[in-house]
Amino acid sequence: MIHFLNTHNKEQLAALNINNRTYTILNLKRVLTLRRFVQTLERKCQEMQAEINDFKMRFAALQSRGLPSPVTSSGNCYHMSNMPTE
């Protein structure tokens, strides 16, 4: 697209309603950069979700082998200050 903008003259670009080549190229670069950023962010989110799912499976396996639940019967998480002692 940038190559297209750089290789056509002002009259050809004006016929396409492009009146400012520099502004159009800068906007195009900004859009392409943002698109790359969003794609990277989506990929990272998918990787994180896969890691979360893997952790959940491993944690469930530990609980099935007797690991106590980190949540109390009242729904609160255990904290080091209120952990049961032997």
N, C-alpha and C positions, 0 to 999 in steps of 0.2 A: 504494500500500500504506500509506504513512504517512497519507494522507488518510483511508483506510478506518479506521485505528486511531484517528485523531483524531475521527472523526464517529460512532463507536459508543460506547454507554455501557458501564459496567463489567460489567453483567449480560450484555450481548451478547458482550463480549470473553471473559468467564469461560466462556460456553457454548462458545467456541472454544479453551478451555484457555489463554487469555492472561490471566494474573493481574496482570501488572505492565506497564502501557502504556508508561511511560517507558523501562524496561529493554528492552522489545521494540523500541521505536522506535530507541533507541541502537544496538542490535544490527543492526537493519535498515540503518541508515545506514552502519555499519561494513562490512557485507557489500557494500552497493552501492559504497562507496568502493574496497574491495579488488577488486571485479569490474571497475570502471573502470580501476584500476591494472593488473590482469592483461591487460585488453584492450589498453591502451596499450603494455605491455611486449611482447605478442605482435606488435603492429603494428610496433614498432621492430625486433624481431628479424627480421621478414619484410623490412623495408626494408634492414636490414644485410645479410641474405643476398643480396638482389638486388644490392646494391653489391659484395659479394664476388664474386658470379658475373660481374658486369660487369668487375671488375678482372681476374679470371682470363682472361676472353675477350680483353681488351686485352693482357694480359701474354703470352698464348699467341701472339697476332698479332705482337707484337714479337719473340718468340723465333723464330717461323717466318721472320722477316726477318733473322735473324742475331744477335740479342741473346744473349750467352752466358748459360748457366744460373747462377743464384745459388748453386747447390749443387755442391760439388766431386764428383769421381768417388767419393770415400770416403763421401759422404753428408753431409758437414759443410757448413754455410753459410759463404760467404766472409765474412771480417771485414776491416775496413779495414787491420788490422795484417798480414794475410797475403794481401792482394790481389796478384795478379801484376803485376810492373812490366815496362815495355818495355825 
